[in-house]
Amino acid sequence: SRRIYLYLVLGVSAVLTASGIVWLLGWLLGAGSFNGLQVAFPVIWGGIWGLHWWAQSAGAVPQAVGDSVRRLYVYGTSVFSLSMLVVGIGVVLAQLLGEAYDTLFGTELLPAAGTSLWRDSTRIAVAIALVGGGFWWWHWHRIAPGDIGSALRSAYLYLFAILGGAATVVVCFSVLLYTVLQWLMGSPEVAGAAAHFRVLPGLISALAVGTGLWGYHWALAQDESRNAAGRLLATRRVYRYLVAGLGLGTLAVGLVISVAVVLGLLAPASGQLLRASQWWRNPLTLAITLLVVGTPLWSFYWFGAQRDAKTAPREEGSALSRRVFLYLVFGIAVLLSLGNLIALLFIFLRALLDGQLSPQLVYEAKWAIGMLLMAGAISGYYWLVLREHQRTIAP
């Protein structure tokens, strides 16, 4: 109870101290006007944090539960401060690239008021990055480096830093690819290349930050894995199946959109829509983007797991993360198949009872058909994988 009290107060006071320092540092950099709270907040809450940090370090007796509470504080604060650092760097980089983009490709002869690079949002972003970087360095590099192999450290590394960086890279790359393909083969929503590609500075900055976050922590995890315990290996396995699930979901959505576009083009009513608005261009562009991103992502991690399942069938086959992944994917695919089969039967029976059976029903049911075909293919494949999995671990 004493450990819980100490680290709970430390966590709350660390968040409030960081917020107060950001507020104060932003004012020192020129953002906003002075307020007495800008000094009182970091001083008071920083003093509370320092007092309780001294109390927890004075004569602390190692114990399992107490060490777990300490780790929860250390890695929770590391997550919070690293998020501040990443957001601050991303905002500063996005504004820097945006200013360069507007200078090179902007069409305004005179800049609007308040559009300089060193504006209030930039000052606050710099303050957030500096404060977040300082708190993260203290907790990650001074307190946590000797804690290799703990479950919370593994969760921080694989489930937040590496997986978060990977998800950021995948999303930003997908949006970037879609923006380019939409300009080449789709229907852009704005006129002019400068306006259409105005999202590039933000995407490139987020992509750079995500790549740095992913690369640094992945290299660190690879270095620590040489002395890793089984717990770290289990967390890395969870990360692999999570990324495989992310890739499979991206691939599945791309397949559904592809089937829906094809059926919409083949349906009799689509001829009028095709001539009127060419509605299919942007959905087809999105489908190609999702397929290009999702297919290699799922293939790399999933077939890597399959190779491990063949080389070490008992260890990989009995892993909880693999069983959860297999049954979860199979169960979701079966439920989607049943739900969309019910939807198709409803559409068919309603048209039959109303005497309105026509090939136009294909156009109306294109999304349900696409979902049914996608979910049926995935459930069939993973049913075969489950059969092989059960035969492998049966002895």
JOFEN-V399684 format. One record per helix or strand. SS is the DSSP state (alpha for helix, beta for strand). FROM is the first residue (numbers start at 1). TO is the last residue. If there is no record, write none. Layout:
SS/FROM/TO
SS/FROM/TO
//
This chain:
alpha/2/28
alpha/37/57
alpha/64/105
alpha/120/143
alpha/151/185
alpha/193/227
alpha/230/266
alpha/270/277
alpha/280/311
alpha/313/317
alpha/320/353
alpha/361/364
alpha/366/393
//
